[in-house]
Amino acid sequence: MAFSVNTNAGALVALQTLNKTNSNLATTQNRISTGLKVASAKDNAAIYSIAQSQRAEISGLNAVKDSLSRATGAIDTALAGAEAVSDLLIELKEKAVAAADTGIDASQRTLLNNEFSELRNQIDTIVANAEFNGINALRGSDDITAIVNQDATSSITIAAQDIDVGTLGLSGKSITTSASAAGVVTLVDSALDTVNASLAVLGAGAKRIESVTTFVGKLSDSIETGIGNLVDADLARESANLQSLQVKQQLGLQALSIANQQPSSVLSLFG
């Protein structure tokens, strides 16, 4: 065995081993603290690049979710308004049919006409207030639109419906006579058909938006799971590695200490 006070090969080997252990220990501690096995490009450039691309897709899908949420709010508001108008038309028909009865007198018909006018005015009030985020799909001008993919190259559009009193043909109508009331009954039936058709369009649109929203949610969850599989650390495994590396670190320190004491054994040659 050669002895040298200039070069301590054993200490160099022990130091190299200890440095490697410390490096692995730092990596493991970083994975435990961040929960990620690939937290930056230096950990694994290829995996990090893939994960970043997938994160960009999730970001785009979040914008799609926001667009769909706004569309859902607008169409739910429109549906609520159209349903309320439909209910009012049913009440209007009841008043018109009652006023068409030749067995009632003029004063009774006047009372019915007053109620008819109030109910008719409520239709315009409901239509005017059926607005969400600046969109009113019951006045014939504001289509409801939502993007459905992260590239914003595809969208859903639900056509605006027009169901105000004028469009329904009830503007200025009265039921002050039996004949006029009978004519209004026909107009109300036609208006109900119009509103029910609008409800069908809005209902189908709402169902479509709901289906796309569900799909986008599932797609986003799948992508997030995929990213997790790529970059998330196995904390149970990292915990076991941490304990192992801590023991190796202690042993490395002892080995380095022993190796550093070896040159002093040269002194025994000169005793």
PyRosetta script that sets phi, psi and omega in degrees:
from pyrosetta import init, pose_from_sequence

init()
pose = pose_from_sequence("MAFSVNTNAGALVALQTLNKTNSNLATTQNRISTGLKVASAKDNAAIYSIAQSQRAEISGLNAVKDSLSRATGAIDTALAGAEAVSDLLIELKEKAVAAADTGIDASQRTLLNNEFSELRNQIDTIVANAEFNGINALRGSDDITAIVNQDATSSITIAAQDIDVGTLGLSGKSITTSASAAGVVTLVDSALDTVNASLAVLGAGAKRIESVTTFVGKLSDSIETGIGNLVDADLARESANLQSLQVKQQLGLQALSIANQQPSSVLSLFG")
pose.set_psi(1, 126.5)
pose.set_omega(1, -178.7)
pose.set_phi(2, -87.1)
pose.set_psi(2, 140.5)
pose.set_omega(2, 177.5)
pose.set_phi(3, -113.1)
pose.set_psi(3, 134.5)
pose.set_omega(3, 179.2)
pose.set_phi(4, -146.0)
pose.set_psi(4, 137.6)
pose.set_omega(4, 176.4)
pose.set_phi(5, -95.6)
pose.set_psi(5, -5.5)
pose.set_omega(5, 179.3)
pose.set_phi(6, -91.2)
pose.set_psi(6, -38.2)
pose.set_omega(6, -177.2)
pose.set_phi(7, -129.1)
pose.set_psi(7, 120.7)
pose.set_omega(7, 179.2)
pose.set_phi(8, -112.1)
pose.set_psi(8, 87.5)
pose.set_omega(8, -176.4)
pose.set_phi(9, -59.5)
pose.set_psi(9, -39.8)
pose.set_omega(9, -179.5)
pose.set_phi(10, -61.5)
pose.set_psi(10, -40.9)
pose.set_omega(10, 179.8)
pose.set_phi(11, -67.6)
pose.set_psi(11, -37.4)
pose.set_omega(11, 179.0)
pose.set_phi(12, -63.6)
pose.set_psi(12, -43.3)
pose.set_omega(12, 178.6)
pose.set_phi(13, -64.1)
pose.set_psi(13, -44.5)
pose.set_omega(13, 179.8)
pose.set_phi(14, -62.5)
pose.set_psi(14, -38.7)
pose.set_omega(14, 179.7)
pose.set_phi(15, -67.6)
pose.set_psi(15, -40.9)
pose.set_omega(15, 177.8)
pose.set_phi(16, -61.5)
pose.set_psi(16, -43.7)
pose.set_omega(16, 179.8)
pose.set_phi(17, -64.5)
pose.set_psi(17, -41.7)
pose.set_omega(17, 180.0)
pose.set_phi(18, -65.5)
pose.set_psi(18, -40.5)
pose.set_omega(18, 179.0)
pose.set_phi(19, -62.9)
pose.set_psi(19, -39.8)
pose.set_omega(19, 178.4)
pose.set_phi(20, -65.2)
pose.set_psi(20, -41.9)
pose.set_omega(20, 178.6)
pose.set_phi(21, -63.2)
pose.set_psi(21, -42.8)
pose.set_omega(21, 179.3)
pose.set_phi(22, -63.1)
pose.set_psi(22, -38.3)
pose.set_omega(22, 178.8)
pose.set_phi(23, -65.0)
pose.set_psi(23, -45.6)
pose.set_omega(23, 178.1)
pose.set_phi(24, -63.6)
pose.set_psi(24, -36.9)
pose.set_omega(24, 179.5)
pose.set_phi(25, -66.1)
pose.set_psi(25, -40.2)
pose.set_omega(25, 178.9)
pose.set_phi(26, -65.2)
pose.set_psi(26, -39.5)
pose.set_omega(26, 178.2)
pose.set_phi(27, -63.1)
pose.set_psi(27, -45.1)
pose.set_omega(27, 180.0)
pose.set_phi(28, -64.4)
pose.set_psi(28, -43.1)
pose.set_omega(28, 179.0)
pose.set_phi(29, -63.2)
pose.set_psi(29, -37.1)
pose.set_omega(29, 178.4)
pose.set_phi(30, -66.5)
pose.set_psi(30, -40.8)
pose.set_omega(30, 177.9)
pose.set_phi(31, -63.9)
pose.set_psi(31, -39.0)
pose.set_omega(31, 179.8)
pose.set_phi(32, -68.7)
pose.set_psi(32, -41.0)
pose.set_omega(32, -177.3)
pose.set_phi(33, -71.8)
pose.set_psi(33, -33.7)
pose.set_omega(33, -179.3)
pose.set_phi(34, -95.6)
pose.set_psi(34, -20.7)
pose.set_omega(34, -175.2)
pose.set_phi(35, 77.5)
pose.set_psi(35, 8.7)
pose.set_omega(35, -176.3)
pose.set_phi(36, -121.9)
pose.set_psi(36, 139.0)
pose.set_omega(36, 172.4)
pose.set_phi(37, -90.3)
pose.set_psi(37, -19.4)
pose.set_omega(37, 174.7)
pose.set_phi(38, -128.3)
pose.set_psi(38, 91.7)
pose.set_omega(38, -177.5)
pose.set_phi(39, -96.6)
pose.set_psi(39, -18.1)
pose.set_omega(39, -179.9)
pose.set_phi(40, -151.3)
pose.set_psi(40, 171.8)
pose.set_omega(40, -177.2)
pose.set_phi(41, -62.8)
pose.set_psi(41, -29.6)
pose.set_omega(41, -178.3)
pose.set_phi(42, -70.7)
pose.set_psi(42, -20.2)
pose.set_omega(42, 177.4)
pose.set_phi(43, -72.1)
pose.set_psi(43, -43.7)
pose.set_omega(43, 177.1)
pose.set_phi(44, -167.4)
pose.set_psi(44, 99.5)
pose.set_omega(44, -172.3)
pose.set_phi(45, -59.1)
pose.set_psi(45, -43.0)
pose.set_omega(45, -176.8)
pose.set_phi(46, -66.0)
pose.set_psi(46, -48.4)
pose.set_omega(46, -179.2)
pose.set_phi(47, -64.8)
pose.set_psi(47, -40.5)
pose.set_omega(47, 179.9)
pose.set_phi(48, -62.7)
pose.set_psi(48, -40.4)
pose.set_omega(48, 179.1)
pose.set_phi(49, -63.5)
pose.set_psi(49, -43.5)
pose.set_omega(49, 178.2)
pose.set_phi(50, -62.4)
pose.set_psi(50, -44.7)
pose.set_omega(50, -178.8)
pose.set_phi(51, -62.6)
pose.set_psi(51, -40.2)
pose.set_omega(51, 179.3)
pose.set_phi(52, -64.5)
pose.set_psi(52, -38.8)
pose.set_omega(52, 177.6)
pose.set_phi(53, -63.0)
pose.set_psi(53, -41.7)
pose.set_omega(53, 178.8)
pose.set_phi(54, -68.8)
pose.set_psi(54, -34.4)
pose.set_omega(54, 176.0)
pose.set_phi(55, -65.1)
pose.set_psi(55, -35.6)
pose.set_omega(55, 177.1)
pose.set_phi(56, -64.1)
pose.set_psi(56, -38.5)
pose.set_omega(56, 177.5)
pose.set_phi(57, -64.0)
pose.set_psi(57, -41.3)
pose.set_omega(57, 178.6)
pose.set_phi(58, -63.6)
pose.set_psi(58, -39.4)
pose.set_omega(58, 177.5)
pose.set_phi(59, -60.3)
pose.set_psi(59, -43.0)
pose.set_omega(59, 176.9)
pose.set_phi(60, -63.8)
pose.set_psi(60, -40.2)
pose.set_omega(60, 179.2)
pose.set_phi(61, -66.7)
pose.set_psi(61, -31.4)
pose.set_omega(61, 176.1)
pose.set_phi(62, -64.0)
pose.set_psi(62, -37.8)
pose.set_omega(62, 176.7)
pose.set_phi(63, -66.7)
pose.set_psi(63, -37.1)
pose.set_omega(63, 176.7)
pose.set_phi(64, -63.0)
pose.set_psi(64, -42.9)
pose.set_omega(64, 178.3)
pose.set_phi(65, -59.6)
pose.set_psi(65, -42.0)
pose.set_omega(65, 179.0)
pose.set_phi(66, -62.6)
pose.set_psi(66, -42.9)
pose.set_omega(66, 179.6)
pose.set_phi(67, -63.2)
pose.set_psi(67, -42.8)
pose.set_omega(67, 179.2)
pose.set_phi(68, -66.5)
pose.set_psi(68, -35.5)
pose.set_omega(68, 178.8)
pose.set_phi(69, -65.6)
pose.set_psi(69, -41.2)
pose.set_omega(69, 177.7)
pose.set_phi(70, -64.5)
pose.set_psi(70, -41.9)
pose.set_omega(70, 178.7)
pose.set_phi(71, -64.4)
pose.set_psi(71, -38.2)
pose.set_omega(71, 178.2)
pose.set_phi(72, -62.6)
pose.set_psi(72, -43.9)
pose.set_omega(72, 178.5)
pose.set_phi(73, -61.6)
pose.set_psi(73, -42.3)
pose.set_omega(73, -178.6)
pose.set_phi(74, -66.8)
pose.set_psi(74, -43.0)
pose.set_omega(74, -176.1)
pose.set_phi(75, -76.1)
pose.set_psi(75, -32.7)
pose.set_omega(75, 175.5)
pose.set_phi(76, -64.6)
pose.set_psi(76, -39.6)
pose.set_omega(76, 177.2)
pose.set_phi(77, -64.4)
pose.set_psi(77, -43.5)
pose.set_omega(77, 179.3)
pose.set_phi(78, -63.5)
pose.set_psi(78, -41.5)
pose.set_omega(78, 178.7)
pose.set_phi(79, -62.6)
pose.set_psi(79, -43.7)
pose.set_omega(79, 179.7)
pose.set_phi(80, -61.0)
pose.set_psi(80, -42.1)
pose.set_omega(80, 179.4)
pose.set_phi(81, -65.5)
pose.set_psi(81, -44.9)
pose.set_omega(81, -178.8)
pose.set_phi(82, -65.5)
pose.set_psi(82, -37.9)
pose.set_omega(82, 177.1)
pose.set_phi(83, -64.7)
pose.set_psi(83, -39.5)
pose.set_omega(83, 178.2)
pose.set_phi(84, -64.9)
pose.set_psi(84, -39.7)
pose.set_omega(84, 177.7)
pose.set_phi(85, -63.9)
pose.set_psi(85, -41.3)
pose.set_omega(85, 178.2)
pose.set_phi(86, -60.0)
pose.set_psi(86, -42.4)
pose.set_omega(86, 178.5)
pose.set_phi(87, -63.5)
pose.set_psi(87, -40.4)
pose.set_omega(87, 179.0)
pose.set_phi(88, -65.1)
pose.set_psi(88, -37.9)
pose.set_omega(88, 178.9)
pose.set_phi(89, -63.7)
pose.set_psi(89, -36.1)
pose.set_omega(89, 176.9)
pose.set_phi(90, -63.6)
pose.set_psi(90, -41.7)
pose.set_omega(90, 177.3)
pose.set_phi(91, -65.7)
pose.set_psi(91, -38.8)
pose.set_omega(91, 178.5)
pose.set_phi(92, -62.1)
pose.set_psi(92, -39.2)
pose.set_omega(92, 178.6)
pose.set_phi(93, -63.8)
pose.set_psi(93, -40.7)
pose.set_omega(93, 179.0)
pose.set_phi(94, -59.7)
pose.set_psi(94, -44.4)
pose.set_omega(94, 179.7)
pose.set_phi(95, -65.8)
pose.set_psi(95, -41.1)
pose.set_omega(95, -178.0)
pose.set_phi(96, -66.9)
pose.set_psi(96, -41.4)
pose.set_omega(96, 178.8)
pose.set_phi(97, -64.0)
pose.set_psi(97, -40.6)
pose.set_omega(97, 179.2)
pose.set_phi(98, -64.5)
pose.set_psi(98, -40.1)
pose.set_omega(98, -178.6)
pose.set_phi(99, -72.1)
pose.set_psi(99, -22.4)
pose.set_omega(99, 179.5)
pose.set_phi(100, -76.0)
pose.set_psi(100, -11.1)
pose.set_omega(100, 179.5)
pose.set_phi(101, -69.6)
pose.set_psi(101, 119.5)
pose.set_omega(101, -179.2)
pose.set_phi(102, -71.8)
pose.set_psi(102, -7.3)
pose.set_omega(102, -177.7)
pose.set_phi(103, -85.2)
pose.set_psi(103, -3.1)
pose.set_omega(103, 179.1)
pose.set_phi(104, -101.3)
pose.set_psi(104, 158.1)
pose.set_omega(104, -178.1)
pose.set_phi(105, -92.2)
pose.set_psi(105, 178.2)
pose.set_omega(105, -174.8)
pose.set_phi(106, -64.6)
pose.set_psi(106, -38.4)
pose.set_omega(106, -178.9)
pose.set_phi(107, -65.8)
pose.set_psi(107, -39.8)
pose.set_omega(107, 177.7)
pose.set_phi(108, -66.0)
pose.set_psi(108, -39.3)
pose.set_omega(108, 179.6)
pose.set_phi(109, -67.2)
pose.set_psi(109, -33.8)
pose.set_omega(109, 177.0)
pose.set_phi(110, -64.2)
pose.set_psi(110, -41.9)
pose.set_omega(110, 177.1)
pose.set_phi(111, -62.3)
pose.set_psi(111, -43.2)
pose.set_omega(111, 178.1)
pose.set_phi(112, -63.1)
pose.set_psi(112, -39.3)
pose.set_omega(112, 179.7)
pose.set_phi(113, -65.4)
pose.set_psi(113, -37.9)
pose.set_omega(113, 177.3)
pose.set_phi(114, -62.0)
pose.set_psi(114, -44.4)
pose.set_omega(114, 178.2)
pose.set_phi(115, -64.6)
pose.set_psi(115, -40.1)
pose.set_omega(115, 178.7)
pose.set_phi(116, -59.2)
pose.set_psi(116, -44.8)
pose.set_omega(116, -178.6)
pose.set_phi(117, -63.8)
pose.set_psi(117, -41.9)
pose.set_omega(117, 179.8)
pose.set_phi(118, -63.7)
pose.set_psi(118, -44.5)
pose.set_omega(118, 179.4)
pose.set_phi(119, -64.1)
pose.set_psi(119, -41.4)
pose.set_omega(119, 179.5)
pose.set_phi(120, -62.7)
pose.set_psi(120, -40.7)
pose.set_omega(120, 179.4)
pose.set_phi(121, -65.8)
pose.set_psi(121, -30.8)
pose.set_omega(121, 178.6)
pose.set_phi(122, -63.9)
pose.set_psi(122, -28.8)
pose.set_omega(122, 179.6)
pose.set_phi(123, -60.3)
pose.set_psi(123, -49.3)
pose.set_omega(123, 179.5)
pose.set_phi(124, -64.6)
pose.set_psi(124, -34.9)
pose.set_omega(124, 178.1)
pose.set_phi(125, -63.4)
pose.set_psi(125, -44.6)
pose.set_omega(125, 179.8)
pose.set_phi(126, -64.9)
pose.set_psi(126, -45.9)
pose.set_omega(126, -179.5)
pose.set_phi(127, -61.4)
pose.set_psi(127, -41.8)
pose.set_omega(127, -178.7)
pose.set_phi(128, -65.8)
pose.set_psi(128, -28.5)
pose.set_omega(128, -176.2)
pose.set_phi(129, -100.8)
pose.set_psi(129, 1.4)
pose.set_omega(129, -180.0)
pose.set_phi(130, -82.7)
pose.set_psi(130, 62.1)
pose.set_omega(130, -174.2)
pose.set_phi(131, -121.7)
pose.set_psi(131, 138.3)
pose.set_omega(131, 176.9)
pose.set_phi(132, -136.5)
pose.set_psi(132, 122.8)
pose.set_omega(132, 178.5)
pose.set_phi(133, 54.2)
pose.set_psi(133, 38.9)
pose.set_omega(133, 177.9)
pose.set_phi(134, 81.6)
pose.set_psi(134, 3.2)
pose.set_omega(134, -178.4)
pose.set_phi(135, -110.8)
pose.set_psi(135, 125.3)
pose.set_omega(135, 175.1)
pose.set_phi(136, -123.8)
pose.set_psi(136, 105.8)
pose.set_omega(136, -174.1)
pose.set_phi(137, -89.0)
pose.set_psi(137, 11.3)
pose.set_omega(137, -179.0)
pose.set_phi(138, -109.4)
pose.set_psi(138, 5.9)
pose.set_omega(138, -179.6)
pose.set_phi(139, -111.3)
pose.set_psi(139, 8.6)
pose.set_omega(139, 173.9)
pose.set_phi(140, 81.4)
pose.set_psi(140, 3.8)
pose.set_omega(140, -175.1)
pose.set_phi(141, -119.6)
pose.set_psi(141, -29.6)
pose.set_omega(141, -174.3)
pose.set_phi(142, -101.8)
pose.set_psi(142, 97.3)
pose.set_omega(142, 173.3)
pose.set_phi(143, -68.9)
pose.set_psi(143, 152.0)
pose.set_omega(143, 176.5)
pose.set_phi(144, -99.9)
pose.set_psi(144, 121.3)
pose.set_omega(144, -176.0)
pose.set_phi(145, -128.2)
pose.set_psi(145, 142.0)
pose.set_omega(145, 176.4)
pose.set_phi(146, -143.3)
pose.set_psi(146, 137.7)
pose.set_omega(146, 173.8)
pose.set_phi(147, -76.4)
pose.set_psi(147, 148.8)
pose.set_omega(147, -174.7)
pose.set_phi(148, -124.8)
pose.set_psi(148, 2.5)
pose.set_omega(148, 174.0)
pose.set_phi(149, -142.5)
pose.set_psi(149, 159.9)
pose.set_omega(149, -172.5)
pose.set_phi(150, -69.8)
pose.set_psi(150, -12.7)
pose.set_omega(150, 176.7)
pose.set_phi(151, -90.4)
pose.set_psi(151, -3.9)
pose.set_omega(151, -178.6)
pose.set_phi(152, 57.2)
pose.set_psi(152, 31.3)
pose.set_omega(152, 179.8)
pose.set_phi(153, -99.7)
pose.set_psi(153, -6.2)
pose.set_omega(153, -178.9)
pose.set_phi(154, -136.5)
pose.set_psi(154, 145.6)
pose.set_omega(154, -177.8)
pose.set_phi(155, -149.8)
pose.set_psi(155, 164.4)
pose.set_omega(155, 174.1)
pose.set_phi(156, -110.1)
pose.set_psi(156, 135.1)
pose.set_omega(156, 176.4)
pose.set_phi(157, -128.5)
pose.set_psi(157, 125.5)
pose.set_omega(157, 174.8)
pose.set_phi(158, -107.9)
pose.set_psi(158, 119.5)
pose.set_omega(158, -175.1)
pose.set_phi(159, -63.9)
pose.set_psi(159, 140.4)
pose.set_omega(159, 177.0)
pose.set_phi(160, -66.2)
pose.set_psi(160, 146.9)
pose.set_omega(160, 178.2)
pose.set_phi(161, -109.5)
pose.set_psi(161, 151.7)
pose.set_omega(161, -179.6)
pose.set_phi(162, -121.6)
pose.set_psi(162, 104.5)
pose.set_omega(162, -175.4)
pose.set_phi(163, -131.4)
pose.set_psi(163, 35.5)
pose.set_omega(163, 175.2)
pose.set_phi(164, -78.3)
pose.set_psi(164, 173.8)
pose.set_omega(164, -173.9)
pose.set_phi(165, -59.2)
pose.set_psi(165, -42.1)
pose.set_omega(165, -179.4)
pose.set_phi(166, -62.2)
pose.set_psi(166, -45.5)
pose.set_omega(166, 179.8)
pose.set_phi(167, -63.9)
pose.set_psi(167, -36.4)
pose.set_omega(167, -179.1)
pose.set_phi(168, -76.8)
pose.set_psi(168, -4.7)
pose.set_omega(168, 176.5)
pose.set_phi(169, 78.3)
pose.set_psi(169, 20.8)
pose.set_omega(169, -176.8)
pose.set_phi(170, -108.5)
pose.set_psi(170, 0.0)
pose.set_omega(170, -177.7)
pose.set_phi(171, -62.6)
pose.set_psi(171, 127.5)
pose.set_omega(171, 177.3)
pose.set_phi(172, 75.0)
pose.set_psi(172, 2.2)
pose.set_omega(172, -178.4)
pose.set_phi(173, -77.9)
pose.set_psi(173, 147.6)
pose.set_omega(173, 179.1)
pose.set_phi(174, -137.3)
pose.set_psi(174, 167.0)
pose.set_omega(174, 179.8)
pose.set_phi(175, -127.8)
pose.set_psi(175, 44.5)
pose.set_omega(175, -176.6)
pose.set_phi(176, -78.7)
pose.set_psi(176, -14.0)
pose.set_omega(176, 176.3)
pose.set_phi(177, -129.7)
pose.set_psi(177, 161.5)
pose.set_omega(177, 179.3)
pose.set_phi(178, -62.3)
pose.set_psi(178, -39.4)
pose.set_omega(178, -178.5)
pose.set_phi(179, -67.9)
pose.set_psi(179, -45.0)
pose.set_omega(179, 179.7)
pose.set_phi(180, -65.5)
pose.set_psi(180, -36.1)
pose.set_omega(180, 178.8)
pose.set_phi(181, -64.5)
pose.set_psi(181, -40.9)
pose.set_omega(181, 179.0)
pose.set_phi(182, -62.8)
pose.set_psi(182, -39.4)
pose.set_omega(182, 177.7)
pose.set_phi(183, -65.9)
pose.set_psi(183, -37.8)
pose.set_omega(183, 179.7)
pose.set_phi(184, -66.4)
pose.set_psi(184, -34.2)
pose.set_omega(184, 177.4)
pose.set_phi(185, -56.1)
pose.set_psi(185, -44.6)
pose.set_omega(185, 178.7)
pose.set_phi(186, -63.3)
pose.set_psi(186, -42.3)
pose.set_omega(186, 179.5)
pose.set_phi(187, -64.1)
pose.set_psi(187, -40.7)
pose.set_omega(187, -179.9)
pose.set_phi(188, -65.5)
pose.set_psi(188, -40.1)
pose.set_omega(188, 177.1)
pose.set_phi(189, -60.3)
pose.set_psi(189, -42.4)
pose.set_omega(189, 178.0)
pose.set_phi(190, -64.8)
pose.set_psi(190, -40.7)
pose.set_omega(190, 178.7)
pose.set_phi(191, -63.5)
pose.set_psi(191, -39.0)
pose.set_omega(191, 177.4)
pose.set_phi(192, -62.1)
pose.set_psi(192, -40.8)
pose.set_omega(192, 177.4)
pose.set_phi(193, -60.9)
pose.set_psi(193, -41.6)
pose.set_omega(193, 179.9)
pose.set_phi(194, -63.9)
pose.set_psi(194, -46.9)
pose.set_omega(194, -178.6)
pose.set_phi(195, -66.6)
pose.set_psi(195, -39.5)
pose.set_omega(195, 178.9)
pose.set_phi(196, -64.8)
pose.set_psi(196, -35.0)
pose.set_omega(196, 176.0)
pose.set_phi(197, -66.0)
pose.set_psi(197, -40.1)
pose.set_omega(197, 177.4)
pose.set_phi(198, -64.8)
pose.set_psi(198, -40.6)
pose.set_omega(198, 177.4)
pose.set_phi(199, -61.3)
pose.set_psi(199, -37.4)
pose.set_omega(199, 179.0)
pose.set_phi(200, -64.3)
pose.set_psi(200, -42.8)
pose.set_omega(200, 179.1)
pose.set_phi(201, -64.1)
pose.set_psi(201, -47.8)
pose.set_omega(201, -178.6)
pose.set_phi(202, -66.4)
pose.set_psi(202, -39.9)
pose.set_omega(202, 179.2)
pose.set_phi(203, -64.0)
pose.set_psi(203, -42.8)
pose.set_omega(203, 178.3)
pose.set_phi(204, -64.8)
pose.set_psi(204, -39.7)
pose.set_omega(204, 178.0)
pose.set_phi(205, -64.0)
pose.set_psi(205, -41.4)
pose.set_omega(205, 179.1)
pose.set_phi(206, -62.9)
pose.set_psi(206, -40.1)
pose.set_omega(206, 179.5)
pose.set_phi(207, -65.7)
pose.set_psi(207, -39.2)
pose.set_omega(207, 179.4)
pose.set_phi(208, -65.4)
pose.set_psi(208, -44.6)
pose.set_omega(208, 178.5)
pose.set_phi(209, -62.6)
pose.set_psi(209, -40.0)
pose.set_omega(209, 178.8)
pose.set_phi(210, -62.2)
pose.set_psi(210, -42.1)
pose.set_omega(210, -179.7)
pose.set_phi(211, -64.6)
pose.set_psi(211, -43.8)
pose.set_omega(211, 179.9)
pose.set_phi(212, -66.1)
pose.set_psi(212, -39.6)
pose.set_omega(212, 178.6)
pose.set_phi(213, -60.8)
pose.set_psi(213, -43.0)
pose.set_omega(213, 178.1)
pose.set_phi(214, -62.6)
pose.set_psi(214, -44.5)
pose.set_omega(214, 179.7)
pose.set_phi(215, -62.8)
pose.set_psi(215, -45.8)
pose.set_omega(215, -178.7)
pose.set_phi(216, -62.5)
pose.set_psi(216, -39.0)
pose.set_omega(216, 177.3)
pose.set_phi(217, -61.9)
pose.set_psi(217, -44.1)
pose.set_omega(217, 179.0)
pose.set_phi(218, -66.4)
pose.set_psi(218, -40.4)
pose.set_omega(218, 179.3)
pose.set_phi(219, -62.9)
pose.set_psi(219, -44.1)
pose.set_omega(219, 179.0)
pose.set_phi(220, -62.0)
pose.set_psi(220, -42.4)
pose.set_omega(220, 178.9)
pose.set_phi(221, -63.0)
pose.set_psi(221, -40.5)
pose.set_omega(221, -179.8)
pose.set_phi(222, -64.2)
pose.set_psi(222, -42.0)
pose.set_omega(222, 179.5)
pose.set_phi(223, -66.0)
pose.set_psi(223, -41.8)
pose.set_omega(223, 178.5)
pose.set_phi(224, -62.2)
pose.set_psi(224, -39.3)
pose.set_omega(224, 177.1)
pose.set_phi(225, -63.6)
pose.set_psi(225, -41.3)
pose.set_omega(225, 178.2)
pose.set_phi(226, -61.9)
pose.set_psi(226, -42.1)
pose.set_omega(226, 177.9)
pose.set_phi(227, -62.9)
pose.set_psi(227, -41.9)
pose.set_omega(227, 179.2)
pose.set_phi(228, -59.7)
pose.set_psi(228, -41.6)
pose.set_omega(228, 178.8)
pose.set_phi(229, -62.9)
pose.set_psi(229, -30.5)
pose.set_omega(229, -178.9)
pose.set_phi(230, -79.3)
pose.set_psi(230, -42.8)
pose.set_omega(230, -168.1)
pose.set_phi(231, -116.8)
pose.set_psi(231, -15.1)
pose.set_omega(231, -177.3)
pose.set_phi(232, -72.7)
pose.set_psi(232, 142.6)
pose.set_omega(232, 177.4)
pose.set_phi(233, -84.1)
pose.set_psi(233, 147.3)
pose.set_omega(233, 172.4)
pose.set_phi(234, -84.5)
pose.set_psi(234, 97.0)
pose.set_omega(234, -171.2)
pose.set_phi(235, -64.9)
pose.set_psi(235, -31.5)
pose.set_omega(235, 177.4)
pose.set_phi(236, -64.8)
pose.set_psi(236, -43.9)
pose.set_omega(236, 179.1)
pose.set_phi(237, -67.8)
pose.set_psi(237, -41.8)
pose.set_omega(237, -179.4)
pose.set_phi(238, -65.6)
pose.set_psi(238, -33.2)
pose.set_omega(238, 177.4)
pose.set_phi(239, -64.2)
pose.set_psi(239, -41.7)
pose.set_omega(239, 177.7)
pose.set_phi(240, -65.9)
pose.set_psi(240, -40.5)
pose.set_omega(240, 178.5)
pose.set_phi(241, -63.1)
pose.set_psi(241, -38.4)
pose.set_omega(241, -179.4)
pose.set_phi(242, -60.0)
pose.set_psi(242, -46.6)
pose.set_omega(242, -179.7)
pose.set_phi(243, -63.8)
pose.set_psi(243, -41.9)
pose.set_omega(243, 179.7)
pose.set_phi(244, -62.7)
pose.set_psi(244, -45.1)
pose.set_omega(244, -178.3)
pose.set_phi(245, -68.2)
pose.set_psi(245, -33.6)
pose.set_omega(245, 177.5)
pose.set_phi(246, -64.5)
pose.set_psi(246, -38.4)
pose.set_omega(246, 176.7)
pose.set_phi(247, -66.6)
pose.set_psi(247, -44.4)
pose.set_omega(247, 179.0)
pose.set_phi(248, -61.7)
pose.set_psi(248, -36.3)
pose.set_omega(248, 178.9)
pose.set_phi(249, -63.9)
pose.set_psi(249, -44.5)
pose.set_omega(249, 179.9)
pose.set_phi(250, -63.8)
pose.set_psi(250, -42.3)
pose.set_omega(250, 178.3)
pose.set_phi(251, -65.7)
pose.set_psi(251, -37.0)
pose.set_omega(251, 178.4)
pose.set_phi(252, -63.6)
pose.set_psi(252, -40.3)
pose.set_omega(252, 177.8)
pose.set_phi(253, -63.6)
pose.set_psi(253, -40.3)
pose.set_omega(253, 178.3)
pose.set_phi(254, -67.0)
pose.set_psi(254, -41.0)
pose.set_omega(254, 179.3)
pose.set_phi(255, -63.0)
pose.set_psi(255, -41.3)
pose.set_omega(255, 178.7)
pose.set_phi(256, -65.6)
pose.set_psi(256, -38.1)
pose.set_omega(256, 178.9)
pose.set_phi(257, -63.5)
pose.set_psi(257, -43.1)
pose.set_omega(257, 179.3)
pose.set_phi(258, -64.7)
pose.set_psi(258, -44.1)
pose.set_omega(258, -179.3)
pose.set_phi(259, -63.4)
pose.set_psi(259, -34.6)
pose.set_omega(259, -179.9)
pose.set_phi(260, -71.8)
pose.set_psi(260, -20.5)
pose.set_omega(260, 178.9)
pose.set_phi(261, -84.1)
pose.set_psi(261, -17.1)
pose.set_omega(261, -175.6)
pose.set_phi(262, -59.4)
pose.set_psi(262, -43.2)
pose.set_omega(262, -179.7)
pose.set_phi(263, -57.9)
pose.set_psi(263, -29.0)
pose.set_omega(263, -179.0)
pose.set_phi(264, -66.8)
pose.set_psi(264, -17.4)
pose.set_omega(264, 178.6)
pose.set_phi(265, -69.6)
pose.set_psi(265, -14.5)
pose.set_omega(265, 175.7)
pose.set_phi(266, -61.2)
pose.set_psi(266, -31.4)
pose.set_omega(266, -178.3)
pose.set_phi(267, -62.3)
pose.set_psi(267, -25.8)
pose.set_omega(267, -179.7)
pose.set_phi(268, -67.9)
pose.set_psi(268, -18.2)
pose.set_omega(268, 178.8)
pose.set_phi(269, -75.0)
pose.set_psi(269, -16.4)
pose.set_omega(269, -176.6)
pose.set_phi(270, -113.2)
pose.set_psi(270, 18.8)
pose.set_omega(270, -178.8)
pose.set_phi(271, -74.8)
pose.dump_pdb("model.pdb")
